[in-house]
Amino acid sequence: MSFRLLAFSAAMALSMSAMAATIGAPAPDFSLPDGNGKTHALSEYKGKTVVLEWNNPECPFVKKHYSSGNIPKQQAAAIAEGAVWLVVNSGADGKQGHVAGNAASAFLAQYDARPTAYLLDADGKVGHAYGAKTTPHMYVIDGGGVLRYAGGIDSIASTDKEDLVKATQYVPQALSELKAGKTVSVATSQPYGCGVKYGS
């Protein structure tokens, strides 16, 4: 294969990835294993609102939202309302924050967090498809499989727990608006946190 063709193929792949996750369009389907080896596909949750949360257990921004109870509380509230909450780890093997097997369950147990599942995306395919840049990076998908929110977890980019009470929590806001049949008022925001540690 010529260099020109390789370059074209790479450019096309990047272009397709950039277009894959678009507000108002169907969210990219995927299938990933959880820490216990069970496979979860986005398509199996059709009809339910789904929250995707990109995670790195070693990231100080993630630690802020877990140790404060902010994310575990949001997970519990969303699931109680019938939503699905999927944590995704796209950290490559050997990179900061990579987890496998029991480490995922141990992280959740440490903070008494109970999402629907903690999914492992070590090759980064799902992360790239969604354009996940930071941990946390949040996405909300409606019951019809359409992406309705993508961005930061809240409106104040800091590791200070005291900022939580002053920040707009975008995911609960989006979930509440979707449940009420409203348009999501803030459909995108700037994600913040640690960069996702992709392998490539």
SEBA-36054 format. One record per residue: x, y, z of N, C-alpha, C, O in turn; residue in one letter. Coordinates in pm, whole numbers, plus 32768, in hexadecimal, padded with zeros to 4 digits. Atoms other than C-alpha are relative to their C-alpha. Layout:
! residues N
XYZXYZXYZXYZa
...
//
This chain:
! residues 200
80557F8980008000800080008059807D800080B78086804Fm
7FAD7F89800B808F81527F9F7FEE805B807A7F8A805380C1s
80087FA17F9280D88263809C7F87805B7FEF7F43807C8050f
80727FA780197FD2833E7FF47F7D7FBC80267F257FFB8061r
807A804A7FE07EC9823080177FF47FED80987F877FF780D0l
8002800F7F6E7F2E81F381827FD4808280427F838081809Fl
80237F7D7FC97F14836681CB7F6C801D7FEC7F2980518045a
808E7FEB801D7DBF837581227FA97FAB805C7F447FDA8090f
804D805A7FAA7D44824781E77FFE803380907F96802E80D2s
7FFA7FCB7F787DBC82E1832E7FA9807B800E7F65808C8073a
80537F877FFC7D14842B82DA7F6C7FDD80007F1E801B8047a
808C802B80047BCF837A82877FD57FC780877F677FE180B6m
8021803A7F7E7BDD82B883CE7FEC806C80687F8F806680B8a
800F7F917FA37C1183F884917F80804D7FE57F3B80768042l
807A7FB880257AF884A183D37F847FB6802D7F277FF28062s
807380517FD77A08838284137FF1800180967F82800680CAm
80057FFD7F6E7A67838285837FC7808580307F77808A808Ds
802E7F7B7FD77A2C84F7859B7F6A80107FEA7F2780568035a
808E7FF3802178D484D184FB7FAA7F9D804C7F2F7FAA804Fm
804C806F7FC87871839A85BC7FA1802A806F7F2D8003806Fa
80547FD87F8F77EF843B86FA7FD780927FF0802580ED800Ca
80327F7A801E77198567869F7F7C801780487F237FC28044t
807D7FDE7FBC760C8611876D7F8D7FFF7F9B7F96803A7F2Fi
80758008805674B885C386D780047F8E7F9D7FA57F7A7F51g
7FF18073805A75388492861980097F80805380257F8580CAa
7FF4807E7FB5753583218677808B7FF0803D80F080087FFAp
7F8080187FBD764482D0877380407F817FC77FFA7F217FAAa
7FBC80788034774B81D986F67FE77F8680597FF87F8D80D3p
8015807B7FB376F58077875F80877FC5802480EB7FE07FE2d
7F8380427FD977FB7FAA88137FE07F8780557F707F768085f
800A80767FAB78357E6988CE80847FF4804D80EE7FE98010s
7F8780047FAE792B7E5A89F27FEC7FA280777F7C7F9280A7l
800A80537F89797A7D6A8B1080098056807F804780C0807Fp
7FEE7FBE7F8079577DD28C7980727FBA804C80B07F5E8018d
7F9280397FB47A507D7F8D8A7FF07F6D802180517F2A8043g
801A808E7FE479AB7C2C8DBE7FFA7FAC7F827FE17F347F88n
7FFF804A807D79BF7BCE8C4F7F7A7FFC7FB77F717FC37F4Bg
80837FFD8042784F7C088BFF7FFE806F7F97802C80DE7FB0k
80047F9F806D78157CB88AB47F7F805380067F12801E801Dt
80727FA4800477327DE98AA1800280497F7B806A807D7F51h
800D7FB6807E76B57E7F895B7FA1807580167F3C8067805Ba
80587F8D7FF3761E7FD989447F747FDE7FCE7F1080088008l
80808022803E750B7F4988687FA37FB2805E7F297FB6804Ds
8056804E7FA674907E6789817FB1805980607F54802B80A3e
80457FA27FA874227F9D8A407FA1805B7FB37F7A80C57FE5y
805C7FB180517343801F892A7F7E8017804D7F477FBB8089k
80797FDD7FB7721880D489BD801D804080867FC4807780C6g
7FD97FC37F8272DA814B8AEC806380727FE780B1806F7F88k
7F9B7F968005739F82898B2580837FC5803580837F7E809At
7F7E80367FD9751182368B3C806480718018806F80CE7FC8v
7F947FA37FE2762882FC8BE280847FB67FEE80957F47801Fv
7F788036800D779182BB8B7C805E805C804C805880D6803El
7FA07FB57FAE78A483278C6A808D7FC97FE980A97F56800De
7F76802E80127A1383128C06804C800F80828041807580C6w
7FC7800B7F7A7AE682AF8D3180957FDB7FFF80C37F8F7FAAn
7F7680247FE37C4C829E8DAC800D80088098800F807680CFn
80017FFE7F6E7C6082378F1C80708052803F8064807D80B2p
7F8E7FB77FC87DAF82E98F497FFC80967FE4805280E08014e
800A7F7380237D3F84398EBE7FC9805080777F63802B80B0c
80317FB07F8E7D1A85478FCD7F76803C7FEB7F2D8052804Cp
80867FCB801B7BE585D38F217F977F9380187F2D7FAE8050f
805980727FE67B42847B8F297FF67FE880977F897FD280CBv
800080177F6F7BAA845090957FAA806880487F64804880A8k
80537F977FC47B07859E90E97F6C7FDA7FFA7F257FE3805Ek
808F801B801279B78534905C7FD37F7D80417F5D7F6C805Fh
8024807D7FBB79C483D990F6800D800E80977FB37FE580E0y
7FEC7FF77F6F7A548427924E7F9C805E80437F7C804E80B9s
80657FA47FCC795A854492797F757FC180017F197FF18042s
80838041800E7840845692217FAF80357F8B7F4080077F74g
804D7FC1806A77D8852B90F87FD87F9D7F927F627F927F70n
8022805E806B77EE84238FE77FB17F8880357F4C7F657FF8i
8054806E7FCE777382FE90BE7F6E802880177F137FDA7FFBp
80897FD27FEA764283CE91207FB680137F7C7F417FF07F70k
803E7FEE808375FF842A8FB57FDF7F797FC17F757F697F84q
801A80858035761F82BE8F4F7F837FC380407F2B7F917FFAq
8071803B7FB7752A824C905C7F7D80427FDA7F187FFE7FC5a
807A7FB78022742E835C900A7FD27FE07F737F5B7FCE7F5Aa
8023801C808B743C831A8E947FC67F737FF27F617F5F7FAEa
802E808B8009741481A28EBD7F777FF180437F237FA58013i
808280067FBB72F381D48FB47F9180347FA77F1D800C7FB5a
80637FC8805D7243829A8EA27FF37FAD7F807FAB7FD37F24e
800C805A80737270817C8DAB806B800C7F9580657FCA7F2Eg
7F937FF0806273AA81EF8CF7806A7F958014806B7F4E8078a
7F8D805B7FFC74DF811E8CAE807D80578008808880BB7FC1v
7F857FB17FF17635819E8D1C80777FA47FE680907F478033w
7F8D80538025776781098C728081804F800F809580B67FCEl
7F7B7FC57FF078C481638CE6805B7FBE7F9880577F447F87v
7FA88035806879C8813C8BD280908028801F80AD809D803Av
7F727FE57FEC7B41811E8C0180497FE07F7E80537F6C7F56n
7FB98011807F7C0581558ABE80988009801380E2801A7FB2s
7F707FFE7FE67D5B81568B6880437F837FC980167F147FE4g
7FB98071803B7E4F807B8AAB80547FB68068807D7FF180CDa
7FAE80507FA77F0E7F638B5380898044801080CA80667FAEd
7F817FC07FE5803F7FF98BFB7FF780968015805880D5803Eg
80147F707FEE7FAD81598C067FB9801B80857F777FC380BDk
80407FDA7F837F3582168D3A7F697FE97FFA7F27800E7F99q
809180117FF67DD981B08DA67FCA7F837FC07F547F657FCFg
802F807D803E7DC8806B8CE17FD67F9F806E801D7F8E80D1h
802D80667FA27CFE7F668D9B7FD57F847FB37FB27F8B7F3Dv
802E807E803B7CA87DFD8D587FC57FAA806E7FF17FAF80E1a
803B80607FA37BCE7CF98DFE7FD2803C80837F85809C8086g
802F7FDB7F7B7BA17D208F738020808F80277FE180C68081n
7FDB7F777FDE7C487E778F797F8C80607FE97F7D80C28033a
80757FAC801B7B0E7F118EE37F9D7FF780737F6A805D80A3a
805E80137F917A317E7B8FF18037803B80817FEC807380D1s
7FC17FCB7F877B2A7EE090FF7FF5809880047FDD80D3806Ea
800D7F6F80067B23804A90897F72802A80267F6080868076f
808B7FDD7FE279A7805590957FE07FE980937F9C803A80D3l
801B80207F73799C7FAF91EB803E8067805D8007808680C7a
7FBB7F9D7FAE7A9380AE92737FA9807A801C7FB180B68086q
80547F887FF4799481C3923A7F6C7FDE800D7F1780378002y
808B802C7FF6785680F692677FB1802D7F857F3E80587F8Fd
803F7FD8807F7808814090F97FC07F867FBF7FF87F197FBFa
80488070803C7709806B90447FC680257F777F4D802A7F66r
80337FEA808876F480BE8ED27FC87F7D7FCA7FD77F148008p
8033807A803E764A7FC68DEC80737FA37FE080687F2A7FF4t
7F8A8051801F77A17F4E8D7A807A805A7FF0806F80D07FD1a
7F807FBE801979117FAE8D67803F7FB77F8A80667F427F96y
7FD78041807E79837F688C028091801D7FDE80C4808B7FF7l
7F737FF980207AE47F298B86801680107F6A7FED7FBB7F1Al
7FE97FDB808D7B517FCB8A3E809580187FEB80BD80837FBDd
7F6E7FEE80007CCA7F918A49803880257F77809F80687F6Fa
7FCD7FDC80857CF27FAF88D07FD0808A7FD37FFA80BD7F6Bd
802B7F77801A7C4080FE88DA7F9E80157F8E7F8180877F6Ag
80587FF180757B5380B787B97F81804E80217F5780A47FD4k
807D7FBB7FDA7A1B812A8871801E809080287FD480EC8004v
7FDA7F787FDB7ACA82568908801880587F887FEC80CB7F85g
7FE77FB380797B4182C687B37F7E80197FB37F6B80857F7Ah
807F7FF0804879E8828C871C7FAC8071803A7F6680B77FF1a
804C7F957FBE79518378881C804F8082800B801880E9802Fy
7FAE7F897FF27A72846B8817801A80238091802C809880B2g
7FE97FE87F717AA68440898E808D8036801480EF7FF87FEAa
7F7F7FBD7FF07BBE852C89F380328001809080AB800080A7k
7FD77FF07F747BBF85408B6E7FBB7F9B805B7F5B7F588035t
8045804C7F977B6A84868CAA7FE7806180758044809680B2t
8073803980467A5A84C38CF57FDC804B7F807FF980C27F72p
803F7FC6807779B885038BA17F797FBB7FF97F727F407FF9h
808680367FEF784084D68BA57FAD80087F817FBA80657F31m
805B80058073773B84758AA27F787FCF80317F707F788088y
8087802D7FE175C284508ABC7FBA7FDD7F7E7FB4802D7F21v
8043803580777504837E89BE7F6F7FE480247F537FA38089i
808C80137FDE7389838089B47FCF7F747FDD80197F237FA5d
80398085801572A18253899D7FF97FD57F6F7FED7F5F7F51g
8000801F808F72A282698823808C7FEB7FC9809E7FD67F51g
7F778016802B741B8242881A8045807B7FC880AE80717F88g
7FC97F838035745B83B087C480538047806B802A805180DEv
7FA87FBA7FA3757B846C88647FC7808B801D7FB180DA7FC2l
803E7F817FD974EE85938928805B805B8051804380D48059r
7FA17FAD7FB77611860A89FF808B7FC57FF3809D7F4B7FF4y
7F7480298000778C85FE89E480528070803B804780E3800Fa
7FAC7F987FC6788586B78ABD802D7FE2808C803D7F6F80B3g
7FCF800C7F7878F986F88C1D7F947FD1805F7F1D7FD58041g
8060802C7F9B785986708D557FBB807780417F4780708069i
803F7F897FC9781F87CF8DD78043807E7FC9809880767F71d
7FD97F81803C7863893E8D99807D8040803B80A880AA800Ds
7F887FC57FC47994897A8E7780737F9C7FF980717F34803Bi
7F8F805B80167ADB88DB8E098066800F807080BD8066806Ba
7FA27FFB7F917B94889A8F4D80037F7A80477FAF7F24802Fs
7FF980777FAB7C00878C90417FD18020808E7FE07FCE80E8t
802D7FD27F7C7B6C885091667F707FD380197F157FFA7FD0d
808680327FE07A4387A092047F9F807080237F268063800Fk
80577F917FD979BF88ED92837FBC80407F887F5780867F99e
803E7FC7807879718951911C7F827FB57FD57F347FE87F85d
80718053802B786D883D90FA7F79804480177F21803E7FC2l
80817FC37FE0775688FF91A47FE3807A7FA97F7080A37F9Bv
80127F89805477908A2990BE7FF27FDC7F6D7FCA80307F1Ck
7FFB8028808D77A789628F7B7F797FCD7FCF7F2A7F95801Ba
8073803D8042769489078E8880257F707FDF80897F577F9At
7FE7808D801C7684878C8E7C7FB47FDB7F817F3A7FCA7F82q
803F800A8084764487508D0C7FB37F7E7FE77F4C7F7F7FA3y
8044807F801B75E485E18D0E7F767FF880437F147FDA8000v
80867FFF7FC474C985F58E117FA280637FBC7F2B80497FAFp
80527F9D8046744F872D8D5D7FCB7FC87F7E7F557FD67F5Fq
802B803A80807447867A8C0E7F9A7F9080157F387F867FCCa
805B806F7FE5739E85478CA27F76803380297F107FFD7FFEl
807F7FC77FD47292861C8D497FB3803B7F8A7F39802A7F7Fs
80417FC38074724A86D98C087FCD7F977FA07F5F7FA57F69e
802E806B80597236859B8B397F847FBC803A7F267F9D7FF0l
807480427FC1714684FD8C347F8380557FF37F1580217FE7k
80727FA4800C706A86338C1D7FD880197F6F7F7D80667F54a
80207FEF808D7067861A8AA1803480817FC5800680AE7F5Cg
7FC77F81802E713487568A7C80807FEB7FAF80BD7F807FB4k
7F8080008043725B87A7899F806D80198068805C806C80C1t
7F927FEB7FA273A4878E8A5A8038808C7FEB806580AF7F7Ev
7FDD7F72800D73FA88F98AA1809680177FEB80BD80737FA4s
7F6F7FFA8017757288C38AB280277F797FC3803B7F17800Bv
7FE5807E804575BF87BA89AD80947FE07FF780BB7F6C7FEAa
7F6F80158002773787EC89A98042805F8063801080CC807Dt
7FB07FAA7FAA783988758A9780907FD27FF480AC7F677FBEs
7F738023800779B188758AB780227F96806880137FAF80E0q
7FD980657F9E7A2787308B5680828028804480D5806D8009p
7F837FE47FBA7B38874B8C5A802A7F8680507FD77F318071y
7FCC806F7FB27C16865C8D1880867FD37FC980CC80217F87g
7F83803880357D3E857C8CC67FE77FCE7F727F7A7F9D7F54c
800F803480877D7785238B5B7FF17F69800180347F26804Fg
80118091800A7D0083C68AFD80857FC57FD080BF7FF57F6Ev
7F7E803A801C7E3882E98AF47FF67F917F9680037F1A7FB4k
800A805F806D7E0B824689A080877FC17FE080F07FFB7FFBy
7F86803F802C7F078151891A8030803A7F7D80A8803D7F62g
7FDC7FC480817EFC81F587C37F8F805B7FD37F9880987F69s
//
